[in-house]
Each structure stands twice: as structure tokens, then as C-alpha cells.
Amino acid sequence: MPARADIVVPLRTEVLRLHGSLVTGNSFSDQEGAVVHMDVRRWSWERLLRLPRGTRVYWSDVREVDIRELSSFSVPVRYRIMIGDGWYVDGKGQRVSIQLQPHLPGIDLLRECTTVSRRAAVLLAVLGGVGLRRVALLMSFLFHFQVSKSALARWVADCASELPDGPGIAKLMNDQSPIVEAHFDELFPKGKRPKQCRLVLRDQNGRIFASEEIPDREKPTVVAFLQEVKSWGICPQRFFVDGCVAYRDAILEVFPGASIQYDYFHIIQNIWKKLRKAISERRRLIKSRSKKVATIAYAARLKDLATRLWENRWLMLKAEKRITAGEREILDGIMRDDKEIRRLREFALAVWSIFEDSKTPEQARESLTRIRERPEVKPKTVYDKSVSFLESRFEDMITYLKNALVQRNSLAETGMRCLRRLERGHDGFRNQAGFDNHLRIYQAVMYCGWTVHRPSPYCHTLGLIPREHDPGGPSVADSLSKAA
């Protein structure tokens, strides 16, 4: 039995939900696809505008305009709307023009498309990390929606202009959930020559709430940035930072009562970088020695050890709980054949123990003292440099042991990945405005509930919530089933 072509789908688009009473009919053709015909003159404008009884609305320059819609059908969908220049005469005998756009939420007369389609394209560009040229292709291939790259760039800027500025969105987020933590890090934007630094703050809920491009990472510059954040009414009680001393000094000046935690990831990253360098140097030394010894068997053993060190260099600094049985056998064999690698492995485990096993600040300090007394910690060695690094900021490294509200790790790195995804489809932004536009739209979607079909319930002040003239009206099936 052949399938029917007029399957009824009991759904309504945003336009039909809001303006179903304007529908006058529909049509279908292979060239135009499905067209819903509408006429704004069908409204009772006298009642809508609350005009005195007996006031008549006149229309001139009546014309049709096609509004593009996202289509999940095999053909394009559009609304062909009859509009005109409406006017009436007020009580003083003055001619008053009617502005149509404020009364047509969901329809963008200027851009000749629906607001849903505009928001969908913008969200593809921002959250999808897709370049504008590819967004234009996707809109065409997936939704039968034709739009140019330059128009998309204007749409992104227009959508961002409808949102509050950076401080406004930060205040909105703070009102929703007070910001008590600030995970502090920096980003070096792609495509910038010379390189520029962008400071980024992320709160305890993972929300990016402040970002600013600065010329340098000196204390006065960072202080100015933090003072601006403080002027927004945001006063974090806990900060998480990397090794930049300017961050720590600036925080103590602007927020003297705040706790500072040196991020555990950056602590381990700093020490592991030194130890990896030592492993590479040890491997080169062994390989060089294998070429100088006279005994063939001993040379072969040294060469084999150098090969195993290179192939398993990542294993030397792997956490004990993550090592498999096969990896344990390889690691034990290397440490058995090279006492220097054994010492390096034991040193790494001792550093881990400070942060993994210590339950109190006193225990952490005692562990650091024992590491300083280890025999391999000799002046000017990689071990001495590692211990000196720990001693330089140790009290900031163990803040989490002194304050139960402070966690050991920062959320800043995940914030950096979010911003990198915003840059990816654009190979970096050409200017500051482009980045700010994408970031504010990202914040509105991820933190304030702005979606393709609904603006944020928290953003009633943004001018994004449509006025629902007609909550009833026909469904998609009612308007398109006959045409299909």
C-alpha cells in the first residue's frame, strides 16, 4: 500500500503559535516549497493598540514579504506575509504610524527570516565552534535555509547587542547563584601577533564570568582587572591560581581576606616538567655510553635500556593506582637496571605523597622536610630545583588542608578549553569585539537559559521575550498538510 504524503504532525512552529490567527491559507510548488500565507491586517488593531472606539486603521503600500523558516521537510518552508504601512488618526487629528515589528515576535521583517532560524545559525557558529562559511552550508543543506557568510557575521553581532555587556551578564549570574570562588587563569588568543594575554575568571559552578585582554601580566594591570570585577559587586572568598606571582600579589591587595590555593595541576606540571627533562638526559647519557664501551654484550644492554627508557618515558611518572600489571613489570625492570631512574621514581612518589596522603598542614610540612633530606636532593640538581619550587609557595599549595571549603584542584583549565572551542572555527578572532560577542552569547546560552526557541527566563530585561499575541492557532500540520 503506497505511503501517504500528507502525514499529520501535531506540532506548531513559534511563528504559527504566536500568529496563527493571521494565516489565510497555504500553497505548495516544486520551485517554492511549502508557503504559509499570512496577512497582518487580520488582527484587530483597534483592540491591540487600545484605540478609542470607532477609530479606524488604514493601510497603504500593501505588499508581500517572504520570511524564511527552518525546514525539516524535504522542501523549504516560508511565510508569505501581507504587510503594509498602517496608520490611524488620533484624537488631535494627527496621523500616527503603526510600527509592525514590535507586534511580530518570532518574525524578523528586516532580515526576512524567523528569529528561531537566526538564533539557530548563531548558536551553530558560537557553541558548535563552526566557521561562518560552514554554518551557511549547514543551514542550506540541513534546513533549506539560504544565508550568506557576511549576514551571519552581522547576526552574531546583532544577537550579542541584544544582551547585556560583560559586567551586566556577570551581575546576572551572581544574582542567580552568588560567586564565591574565582578560578584564575590566562589565555593567549590564536592569531594574535604579537601575543596578547587574556585574563579569565571562572566561578565554583564552572561559569566564566569575567574576561579581559591585557597588555602584560604585571601586578598593576592585574589589580586594575580585579578592581573592576569588585566594582560589579562580585567579591570571591576563594581564589585558585597558577604560579604567576602577580596574580597572588594582586589578589591579596584587592581581596585581602580571600584564601588562595595554588592549583595542584600546575604544581605537578611544574615538577614533572623538570623530571621529564632529567629522564631524557639520562636516556641520552646511557645511549652515548653504549657507543663508547668495549664489551659488545654490555653495549647491547645499555642500548636496550636506552630504548626502553624512550619507549616508556611516560611510565616513569604515572600514578601507582593507574599502572597495569604489564606496565608494572616494565617499570620494575627499568628501575632494576638503572638505579638513577629508581631514585627519580621514588622522588616523584614522595612528592605525590605530600598532596595525596597528608591530612593536616603539619603532616604536609613534615613530608616536605623529609624530601629535602633525601640523598638525591643535592645542590643544582633537578631534585633540588623541584624542592625549592615547592618551598617557594608551599603555604599556598596546602591551603586546602587549612580551609575545608577550599578544594585542591582548580576549574580554570576547563574554562580555557571552552574558550579555545569558541576560537576553533574562526582561527582566532580579528578583534576584541568578535571575541566578546561570542563569549556573551555563550554565557547567555550556557548560564542564563537562552535557547533556540526560548530566550532566557532570567533575561526579561534583554528585550528577548516575545509578546504572545495568540497562544492558540493552527499547527504545522494544519497549515502544511494540504500543501504537502
HELIX and SHEET records of a PDB file:
HELIX    1   1 GLU A   14  HIS A   19  1                                   6    
HELIX    2   2 GLY A   20  LEU A   22  5                                   3    
HELIX    3   3 VAL A   40  ARG A   42  5                                   3    
HELIX    4   4 TRP A   45  LEU A   48  1                                   4    
HELIX    5   5 GLN A  101  HIS A  103  5                                   3    
HELIX    6   6 THR A  115  VAL A  126  1                                  12    
HELIX    7   7 LEU A  132  PHE A  143  1                                  12    
HELIX    8   8 LYS A  149  SER A  161  1                                  13    
HELIX    9   9 GLY A  166  GLN A  176  1                                  11    
HELIX   10  10 LYS A  219  SER A  231  1                                  13    
HELIX   11  11 VAL A  245  VAL A  254  1                                  10    
HELIX   12  12 TYR A  264  SER A  290  1                                  27    
HELIX   13  13 ILE A  296  GLU A  311  1                                  16    
HELIX   14  14 ARG A  313  LEU A  317  5                                   5    
HELIX   15  15 GLU A  320  ARG A  322  5                                   3    
HELIX   16  16 ALA A  325  ASP A  337  1                                  13    
HELIX   17  17 LYS A  339  ASP A  357  1                                  19    
HELIX   18  18 PRO A  361  ARG A  372  1                                  12    
HELIX   19  19 VAL A  382  SER A  392  1                                  11    
HELIX   20  20 PHE A  394  MET A  397  1                                   4    
HELIX   21  21 THR A  399  LYS A  402  1                                   4    
HELIX   22  22 ALA A  412  ARG A  424  1                                  13    
HELIX   23  23 GLN A  432  CYS A  448  1                                  17    
HELIX   24  24 HIS A  460  LEU A  462  5                                   3    
HELIX   25  25 VAL A  476  LEU A  480  1                                   5    
SHEET    1   A 4 VAL A  23  SER A  29  0                                        
SHEET    2   A 4 GLY A  33  ASP A  39 -1                                        
SHEET    3   A 4 VAL A  77  VAL A  89  1                                        
SHEET    4   A 4 VAL A  57  GLU A  69 -1                                        
SHEET    1   B 4 VAL A  23  SER A  29  0                                        
SHEET    2   B 4 GLY A  33  ASP A  39 -1                                        
SHEET    3   B 4 VAL A  77  VAL A  89  1                                        
SHEET    4   B 4 ARG A  95  SER A  97 -1                                        
SHEET    1   C 2 ILE A 107  ASP A 108  0                                        
SHEET    2   C 2 CYS A 113  THR A 114 -1                                        
SHEET    1   D 5 ILE A 208  ILE A 214  0                                        
SHEET    2   D 5 CYS A 197  ARG A 202 -1                                        
SHEET    3   D 5 GLU A 181  LEU A 187 -1                                        
SHEET    4   D 5 ARG A 238  VAL A 241  1                                        
SHEET    5   D 5 SER A 259  TYR A 262  1                                        
END                                                                             
